[in-house]
Amino acid sequence: MRNTMRCITWLVAFLLCNEAALQKLRNEVDTAIDTTFGSMENLQKASPHDLNEKTLPLLHSAVLETLRLAVVAITARPAAQGAAIPLDDGTYVTIKGGTEVIANGYTLNLSESSFDNATAFQIDRFVDGDPEALATLIPPFGLGKHVCKGRDFAMYEMKMFILILLRCFTFTGHTKDGNKIPDGQVPRRSMTALITPALYLKEEFYVRISPRS
C-alpha cells in the first residue's frame, strides 16, 4: 500500500510537469470511459483484467514508467553456487556460494545503457508492449517465485485512481510561491532509507484541483 501511494504521487507529479503527456493520457481516459466502458458506473465495476495494456495502453505505460523512475527495486538473494562475474575493464568479481547478493534494480532502471534518455519521464516508453523495453525493465514487484502476490491489485489501484482523477478533475501544479511548475521540470528526488528504500520529493509543491465541467 505504501509503495502504491508513492507511485501515484510520482505519476501525478510527472503529469503536472508535462502538459502534453497529461493531455494525451486524459484523451485516452475519456475515450475509454465513453466508448469501452460507457459510463463511470461501469468503469468502477471493471476488473483488473479490464484495465489492461490493450484497453488503456498509455495508462499502462505511464504506470510502468513511473515504477521505473520512482520506485526503488532492490532484491537480495543468496548465491546458489560460486561464480566469477566479468566487468567492463576485463577484471572479475568472485562470488562464493551462499554469499548474499543484492541487485539494485533502481540503478539499472536509470542507466543509459538500459534505456535511452533514462532519467526522463516518457509516458509512451512502454506502449505497444515494446519487447526490448519490457525485457530491460527491472520490475519492483520482483521476479520468479518471490514475485509480489499483490502486484495485480496494486496495478489496478493505481490505474483506477488515475482514471477517476483525470475523468473528474483538472489539476495544475504550483510552487510554494504560487508560480506554475515549468513544463518539463520535475521536483528533485532524494532517497531516504526506511524499512524499504523509497523516494521522496525534496521540494514542496501544491496542486490546484477543480471539478471538470
C-alpha positions in Angstrom: 0.0 0.0 0.0 2.8 2.4 0.9 4.6 1.9 -2.4 1.3 2.2 -4.3 0.6 5.6 -2.8 4.2 6.8 -3.6 3.8 5.7 -7.1 0.5 7.5 -7.6 2.1 10.7 -6.1 5.0 10.5 -8.5 2.8 9.8 -11.5 0.7 12.9 -10.7 3.9 14.9 -10.2 5.3 13.8 -13.6 2.0 14.6 -15.3 1.9 18.1 -13.6 5.2 18.8 -15.2 4.3 17.6 -18.7 1.2 19.1 -20.1 1.4 17.2 -23.4 1.6 13.9 -21.6 -1.2 14.9 -19.3 -3.5 15.8 -22.2 -2.7 12.6 -24.2 -3.5 10.5 -21.1 -6.7 12.4 -20.4 -7.8 11.9 -24.0 -7.2 8.1 -23.7 -9.1 8.0 -20.4 -12.1 10.0 -21.8 -12.3 7.8 -24.9 -12.1 4.5 -22.9 -14.8 5.6 -20.5 -17.1 6.9 -23.2 -16.7 4.0 -25.7 -15.3 0.9 -23.9 -16.9 1.2 -20.5 -19.8 3.5 -21.4 -20.1 5.3 -18.0 -18.2 5.9 -14.8 -20.5 3.4 -13.1 -19.4 0.7 -15.5 -15.8 1.7 -15.0 -16.0 1.3 -11.3 -17.2 -2.3 -11.9 -14.2 -3.1 -14.1 -11.9 -5.9 -13.1 -8.1 -5.7 -13.2 -8.1 -7.6 -16.5 -10.4 -4.9 -18.0 -7.8 -2.2 -17.3 -5.1 -4.0 -19.3 -2.5 -2.6 -21.7 -4.7 -3.2 -24.8 -7.6 -1.2 -23.4 -5.5 1.6 -21.9 -2.0 1.3 -23.5 -0.9 4.8 -22.5 -2.0 4.5 -18.9 -0.4 1.1 -18.6 2.9 2.6 -20.0 2.6 5.6 -17.7 2.4 3.3 -14.6 5.4 1.2 -15.7 7.4 4.3 -16.5 6.7 5.7 -13.0 7.6 2.4 -11.4 10.9 2.5 -13.4 11.7 6.0 -12.3 10.3 6.4 -8.8 10.2 3.0 -7.0 13.4 1.6 -5.6 13.6 -2.1 -6.6 16.3 -3.8 -4.5 16.4 -7.6 -4.3 18.7 -9.7 -2.2 19.3 -13.5 -2.7 22.0 -16.0 -1.6 24.1 -17.2 -4.4 23.3 -20.9 -5.1 26.9 -21.5 -6.2 30.2 -19.7 -6.7 30.6 -17.6 -9.8 33.1 -15.1 -11.4 31.3 -12.1 -13.0 33.3 -10.2 -15.7 33.5 -6.5 -15.6 33.9 -4.0 -18.4 37.6 -3.4 -17.6 38.4 -7.1 -18.0 38.6 -8.0 -14.3 36.2 -10.3 -12.4 34.2 -10.1 -9.2 34.3 -13.5 -7.5 31.2 -14.6 -5.5 31.3 -17.5 -3.2 28.3 -19.9 -2.9 26.0 -18.7 -0.1 27.0 -15.0 -0.4 24.1 -12.6 -0.1 23.9 -10.8 -3.5 22.0 -7.5 -3.8 20.6 -6.5 -7.2 20.0 -2.7 -7.3 17.2 -2.5 -9.9 16.7 1.2 -9.4 20.2 2.0 -10.6 19.8 -0.3 -13.6 16.5 1.2 -14.5 18.1 4.7 -14.6 21.2 3.6 -16.6 21.6 5.0 -20.1 22.9 1.5 -21.0 19.4 0.2 -20.2 17.2 3.0 -21.6 17.6 6.0 -23.9 17.2 9.3 -22.0 16.9 7.1 -18.9 16.2 9.8 -16.3 13.3 11.4 -18.3 9.7 10.6 -17.9 8.5 9.3 -21.3 4.8 8.4 -21.0 4.7 6.2 -24.1 8.0 4.3 -23.4 6.2 1.0 -22.9 3.3 1.5 -25.3 2.6 -1.5 -27.6 4.5 -3.8 -25.3 7.9 -3.0 -26.7 9.6 -6.3 -26.0 13.1 -4.7 -25.7 11.9 -2.1 -23.2 9.9 -4.6 -21.2 12.8 -7.1 -21.1 15.1 -4.3 -19.8 12.8 -3.1 -17.1 13.7 -4.4 -13.6 10.2 -4.7 -12.1 9.8 -3.5 -8.4 7.4 -6.4 -7.8 10.2 -8.9 -8.0 10.6 -12.0 -10.2 10.2 -15.7 -10.1 8.8 -17.5 -7.1 9.4 -14.4 -5.0 7.3 -12.1 -7.1 4.8 -9.9 -5.1 1.5 -11.6 -4.7 -0.4 -8.4 -4.7 1.1 -6.9 -7.9 -2.1 -7.2 -10.0 -4.1 -5.5 -7.2 -1.5 -2.7 -6.9 -1.6 -2.0 -10.7 -5.4 -2.0 -10.5 -5.4 0.5 -7.7 -3.0 2.9 -9.4 -4.8 2.7 -12.7 -8.3 3.2 -11.2 -7.2 6.2 -9.2 -5.7 7.9 -12.2 -8.7 7.1 -14.3 -11.1 8.7 -11.8 -8.8 11.6 -11.2 -8.4 12.5 -14.9 -12.0 12.0 -15.7 -13.4 14.0 -12.9 -10.9 16.8 -12.2 -8.5 19.2 -13.8 -5.3 20.0 -11.8 -2.2 22.2 -12.1 1.0 22.2 -10.1 2.4 25.3 -8.3 5.4 26.2 -6.3 5.2 27.4 -2.7 5.2 31.0 -4.1 2.2 30.2 -6.3 4.1 30.1 -9.6 3.1 27.3 -12.0 5.6 24.5 -12.2 7.5 24.9 -15.5 6.7 22.3 -18.1 9.3 19.5 -18.1 10.7 20.4 -14.7 10.3 17.5 -12.2 10.8 18.1 -8.5 14.1 16.7 -7.4 14.2 13.3 -5.7 16.0 12.2 -2.6 16.5 8.8 -1.2 15.5 8.1 2.4 16.3 4.7 3.8 13.4 3.3 5.8 12.4 -0.4 6.2 12.2 -0.3 2.4 14.2 2.4 0.5 11.8 5.0 -1.0 12.0 8.2 -3.0 10.5 11.4 -1.7 10.1 14.9 -3.2 12.7 17.3 -2.0 10.7 20.4 -2.9 7.3 21.4 -1.8 4.7 21.8 -4.5 1.0 22.3 -4.4 -1.8 21.0 -6.6 -4.9 23.0 -7.5 -7.8 20.7 -8.3 -11.1 21.7 -9.9 -14.1 19.6 -11.0 -14.4 19.1 -14.7 -17.5 20.6 -16.2 
